[in-house]
Amino acid sequence: MSTEDQTGHGEADPRFERPPAPAELFDLSGRVALVTGASSGLGRRFAQVLHGAGAHVVICARRAERLEELADLLGDRVTVFPADLARSEDRESLVERTLDEVGPIDVLVNNAGYGTPSPAEEESLEHFMFTLEINLVAVFHLCQLAGRQMLTAGHGSIVNIASILGQVAAAPIKEVSYCAAKGGVVNLTRALGAEWGRKGVRVNAIAPGWFPTEMTSEQMFDDAAGVDFVNRNTPMGRGGELRELDGALLYLASEASSFTTGEILTVDGGWLAR
């Protein structure tokens, strides 16, 4: 019996629609994805994952040689635009060049970040402001620049990379400026998601727990005390592996999350559940 017969009308009953195959659900073929901080760590992995899902990836970071190495690895559907995201003019140029030379941005992944430990009572105002510039101001500015085009198009997905340290304190690690910046990213994501939701632009964030990256390895994963700290305080008893962020990224970047905005997707092995 056809779905038309079952409903008694000339249109299909959604109860009997075939759900999309997983490959279709997460497919990014024909999309343009801009990934910042793509020269190492999470950003490099994110670029590879989005490229693997079919997107044309625009990769950005300060270290051009690292970006070229990644471009050689990926092959086709990749564009390299080196930029220093601490500079507003570089952020503007990055988005302008992407729109002019590649095409409309469908996915923006704000991954570039910076953080070095410093006791709060000793941290210079300059260091605090620089940390906020990279981790929060640049994120807002890129959301705004790419968001204008997305709003005009009526669709787009922005994925901000926050942190568990935007939701809880870092103590005993001394990361006041980093915590403040990532806390700002968390609520910036909620505010933009709510403001742009009716206009077809989704804004969400991933909040990773402890993962081995260039920024965390020396402090946490190359140090026995750091490894012990992570293992003791993570309910799953270990730090994360980069591959364990793949699903969260693809979910938020693709139409799989078409009814999700303003959300913070935490991937932390249970850290915040303690």
N, C-alpha and C positions, 0 to 999 in steps of 0.2 A: 504494500500500500504506500503511495507517495505521501510526502509531507503535506501536499496540497489537499489530498483526500482526508488526511487526519484532522486538519484544521477546518476544512470546509470552505476555505478561502483560496484565493489565487496567489498567496504568498507563503513562503516556507515558514514553518514553525521553528523558532530558534532552538527549541528543545531537541530538535533532530539534526541540527547543523553539525557537520564534521568539524571537530576541533583542529586547529592547525597543527602540523607536525612541529616538534621542537625546533627543527632547523629553520622552519618558516617563521616561527615566533620570534627568534633571536636574530633573524637575517638583517644585515645592514648593507646589503648590496645597493650600490648607487648613492649611498649616503657619504657625506663629508664629515669627518671627525677630527677636531683639533685637540691635541693632547699637549699640555705644558709639562715642563720638567721631565721630558722624555729621554734624556741622555743616560739615565741609570734608574735602578730600583723599581719602584712601583710604576712610574711613568713609562719606562721602557716596556715593562710587561703589559701595561694597559694598551699601548700602541700596537703591540703584537696581537693581543686578543681582539681588538676592534678590527684590525686588518684581516685577521683570520675569519671574522664574521662577514667580510665582504666590503668593509668601508674603505674609502680613500682616506688615509690618515695624513694629517699635517702635524709634523712633530717639531716641537719648539724647546729650546734650552739655550744656555749660554755657550756650552761646549760643542762647537760646530763639528769637530772631528768625531765625537761620539755619535752625534746625530747621523753623520754620513755613514758610519759603520752600521748603524741600525737600518738605514735606508738600503744599504747594499744587501743586508740580510733579508729584508722584506721583499725587495724586488720592485714590482710594479705597484701602482696605486699608493705612492708615498711621496710627500713633498717636505723638504727641509727648509725651515725658516728659523735661523738662530735669532735669539733675542734675549735681552736682559730685562726681565719683568719687574725689576726695581725701578725702571724708567717708564714713565707714562707714555712717552713718545714711542718707545719700543712696543708697548702694548697696542697702541693705536695702529702702528705700522703692521704689526702681526695680523690683526683682524682685517685691515684694508687689503693687504697682499693676498690673504686667503680668499677673500671675496672676489678680488679682481683676477687672480691667477688660477684659482682652483674652483671656486663656486660657493653657493650659499652653505653656511655652516648648519648642519643638522644636529651634531653632537659636540658639546664642549666639555672637556674634562679638565677642570682646574686642579692640577696635581702639584705644580711647582711649590716647594716649601723650603723653609729654613728654620733651624733651631740649634742653639748651643747652650748648654747649661750655664747658669750664673746665679749666685745667691741674690735674692731680690734686693737686699740692702746694699749690694755692691754693683748691681747692673747699671750701666750708664743709660741715660735717657736716649742717647743716639742709638744704642743697641736695641733698646725696647722699641723704638720707633721703626727701625729697619726691619725688625722681626714682624711687626704689624704690617709694614709696607708690602713685604713679600707674601705673607700668609693670609692677609685679610684685605688690604686696600687693592692689591692686584687682582684678587678674586672678584671683588665687587666690580672693578673697572672692566674686566674681561666679560663678566656676566652682562654688564650694561652694554658694552660694545657689540658683542655677539647677540645679545638679547634684542636689541633694536631691530636687527635683520630678521630674527626669528619671529618677533611679534608681527612684523610686516607680512611674513610668509604664513603666519598662523599656525606654526608648529616648530618644535625643537625640544631637545633634551639637554639640560645642563646637569653635569655631575660634579659636585664639589668634593674634594677629598678633605674631610675633617679629621678627627682623631678622637679616641677615647679621652684624650687629655683636653678635649673641648667640652667634656661632660663631667669629668671628675678631676681632682687635684693630681699633680704628678708626684707629690711627696712620697718618698724621701728624695726623689730627683728634683733638682732646682730648675724648674722650667716655667717661671711665672709668665714671661712674655709670650712663650709658645702657647701656654694654656689660654691666655687671654685672647690671642689671635684665633685659635681654633674654636674657642667658645663663641667668638664673633661669627665665624663661618657657619656654625650650627644655626644660630638664630637668623643670620643673613639668608640662609637656605630656606628656612621656614617662611620668612617674610616675603622673599621673592616668589616662592612657590604659591603662596596665597594671593599675591598681587597679580601674578601672570597666569594663574590657573584657568581663568575664563577665556584667555586669549590663545590657548593652545600650546603654551610653552611650559614645560615641566621643569622644576628645579628641585633636585634631591642631593643627598650627600651620602658618601660612604665614610664611616668612622672606623678605621682599622685599629686593631689592638697592636700588640708588639710583633712586628715583622722584621726580618733581617734586611736592611737596606744600607746604602752607603752612609746615610745619616745616623742610623742606629747601631751599626755593627760594632764600631770601636767602643762605644759606651756600654752596650748591653750584650751583644752576642759574641764578641771576641774576648770577653772578660768573664771569668768563672763566677764571680759574685753577681754580675748582671744576669747571666743565664739562670743562676739559682733564684734570683729575684723574680724573673719572669715565670719560671716553672712553678715556684711556690704559690704565686698569686694568681695564676691562670687556672680556672677550674679544669680545663682540659690538660693541664700539666705540661704545656709546652708553648713556644711561640708559634706564630703562623707561618705557613709556606706561601710564597707569592701566588701560586696557582689557586689558592683558596679564596682569592678575591675575584677570580675570573667571573664566576656566576653572578656575583653582586653587580659587577660592572655591566655585564651584558644585560642583566635584567633592567637596570635603570637607563641604559643607553637606548634600548630597543623598545618596540611597541609592546613587549611583554609587560611593561609597567605603565600602560596607557592611562590607567586611572590612579596613578601614584604621583603625588607632588608634595613638596614641603616636608619630606620624610628624611630621617637620618637612619640609614641602614648600618647597624653596628656589626662588625665581623671581628670578634675579639676573643674567641675561645671561652667566653663566659665571664670575662673580666668585670663588666659592669653588673653582672648578676650576683656578685658576691654580697 
